[in-house]
């Protein structure tokens, strides 16, 4: 069942809150246009012109989604995102990066810094709205699911996932901290072991993107970053395997 923006808004209004979006970008005209467009859809929108002010605003307003420009003076978006992930009050807040650079290295740096999504400038405001709605659906579903769970941890083979602290252990070894996007990906695969999912399946089922609204490479990069943290040899993965022309599988047999 697809969750619509109206349903999200009704849920939040029923709990006496509106979706709060924080825009952090030093381009005034761009940020003002986005602010007006989002406000017209019922969002409560806050803005900041640099990373330092953005962190203060995030701590003050506790937004549901942060839209963050990569290239800013004094403190760039990458460093700002790292500090967001290190803050216990903000660590699980979805972050959507905006950038005028569209290189592979830039995307990798953004996701490794903890971003959940990445949108290239120039972009259509409707596409940004779709990405924001996806993050609202995703975090709303995660909160309901987490509150309903009795166990605090999930174990599949050598993988132990802490459902509250967002970390994983491999063979009960050191604790590996995951970004929110990595946690949701691994949680989904661990609750569906030995099943194959395409990148599009993961975009829709894990992160709640509507078909055709997400960059199809996003799932691939999150898989890559997750493998770099949990696989003994990320170049030859044994836990999360690629099935050529079909997708990805958490192989419970190979994980034991």
N, C-alpha and C positions, 0 to 999 in steps of 0.2 A: 504494500500500500504506500503510495507516494504522499509525503507530507507537503502541503502547500504553505506558502508564506502566510496566507490568511490564518491557517491553523496554528502556525507558530506564534503569530501575533496574538491570536485569541487566547492561546495558552498563557503567554506572558502577561497579557492584560488581566487575565483571571487571577494572576498572582501579584497584581498591582505593580508590575514593572513593564518597561518597554525594552526592546532590544537596543543595547548600547553599543555603538560603533565608535572606535577611536581612529582618526586619520592622522598619520604622522608623515608630513611631507613639507619640504621647504618651498614648493611652487604654489604661491598663494592662489592664483587664478584656478589652477587645477583642483586644489583641495576645496576651494569655495564652491566650485561647480558640483563636485561630488557631494559635498555636505548638503547642498540644497536638494539635490536629487534624492539622496537617502532620506533626508528629513521628510520630503513629500510622501515617502512610502511608509512613514510611521516610526522610523528609527529615531532614537535619541543620539545625536551625533556630537562628538567632541573632537577638537583639532589641536595639533601641536606642530610647530615649524621645525623642530629638531629633535634628535634622539633624547637629549637630557630632559627637555620639557615633556617629551612624550612619555618617558618613564614616570615622571611625577604625575602626569595626567592619568596614566594607567593605574597607578597605585591609588589615586584619589577616586576615580570613577568606576574602577573594576569593569571594564567593557566586556561584552560577550565576544567581540571580534576586534582584532587590531589590524588595520591596513597600513602597511609600513613601506616607505620608499627606501630603496637600497642606498642610493647616492645622496648623502646629505653632508653638510659641513659639520665640523667639530666631532660629532659621533655619528658614524654611518649606520645604516640599517642593520648590517650584520652584527655589529657590536651591540646595538640596541636589542636585537633579538636574543643574543646570548644572555644579556642581563635580564631580559624578561624570563627566560627559561631558568635562570638561577634564583629568581624571586619566588618564594613559596606561595605568595598570593596570586601570582600571575602565570606560574609555570604551565598550567593547562589551558591557557587562553589561546585560541586559534590565531595564527598570524598569517596574513596574506601579504607577500612581498610584491611591490611594484618596482619595475626596473626598465630602463631604456636599453639595457644591454641584454642580448639574447644569445650568449655563448654557453656552451656546455659547462665550462668552468664556473661561470656566474651562477648557473642553476644549482650546481653541486654545492657551491659555497653557501647559497641561501638555504638549501635543505639541511645541510650539515649544521648550520647555525641554529636550526630548530623551526624553520618555517613549515607551515602546513600546505601552502599553495604558493604559486608564482605566476604573476600576470605581467606580460610585457607591455610597455608603453610604445606607441599610443594604443589605447584599448577602448572598447565600447563600454559605456557605463552600464548597459544592460548585462554585459558579461560579468562585470564586477559584482553587480547585484546578485547574479546567479551563483557566483562563488561564495558570497556572503551568506546567502540562503542555505547553501550546502553546509557551511560550517555551523550555522545555527541548528540545522537538522541533526548534524552529526553530534554535536556536544549535548543537545537535548536528549537524543537517544542514548548516549553514553551515560548520562546522569541517571536516567530512569533504570537502565540496565544495571549499573553499579549498585544503586540503592536496593535493587531487588535480589542481589546475589547474597547468598548466605556465606559461602566460602570467601576467604580473602586472597587465596592463591589458586592458580590453575597449573596443573602439571601434565605435560605430554612428553614422554621419553625423558631426555636429559634436561628439558627446558622447564623452568619454574617461573611463572609470571605472577608478580604481585599486582593484584587488581586495584589497589588503592594508591600505592606509591609509584606505579608506572616503571618498575624495574624488572629485569629478568636475570636469572642465573642459569648458567649452562653447567651441568654436572655438579650443581651445588657449589660452584666456585665463586669467584668474585661477583659482586653486584654490578650490573650494567644498567645505567640509567637510559631510558628511552624518551624520545620526544613524544608528544601526544599522538602525532600521526603514525609513528613507528609502533607505539603501544597498541593503537587500534588495529593496525595491520596484523601484528603478531597475534593479538587476541582473537581476531577473526579466523586466522589460519589455524590456531591451536584449538578452536572450538569446531573446526571443520577439517580435521586431519584426513589425509589421503583423498582429498577432493581437489580437483583442478579448477583454477579460476583464471580467466583471461584478465588482462589489464582493465578492460572496460567493466568486467564483473566487479573487480576490486574498487574501482572508482565509484560505482553505484552502491555496492553493498557495504563497503567499509566507511566511505566518506560522504555518502548520500548525494553525490552529484547526479543531476538530471542527465539523461542520455544526451551526449553531444555538447555538453557545456564545459567539460574539463579538458585540459591538455592531456592527451593520451600518454605522453611520456612521464607524467607525474607518478603513476604507479610504479613504473620501472625504476625511477630514481629513489623512491621510498624503499623498494625491495633492495636496491643496491646498498643504501645506507644501513638498512637493518642487517643485511648479510655481513657488512663490514664489522658489525658489533658482535654478532653471535656465532658466525661460522669460524671453525678452526682455519679454514683456507677459503676466503671469500671468492677466489677465482674458481674454485671447484667445490661449490656448496653441497652439503649433504643433508641439511635440515630443510631448507627452502629450495627446492629444485625447480628448474625450468623444464617444462615439457614442450619441445619444439612445436610451434604452430598451434599450441593449445593454451599455454599460460603457466601458472605457478602452482606448486603443491607443497604442503608441509608433509613430508614423507615420514609417517610415524614409524614405519618399519626400519628406515635408515636412521631414525633418530634414537632408536632404543640402544 
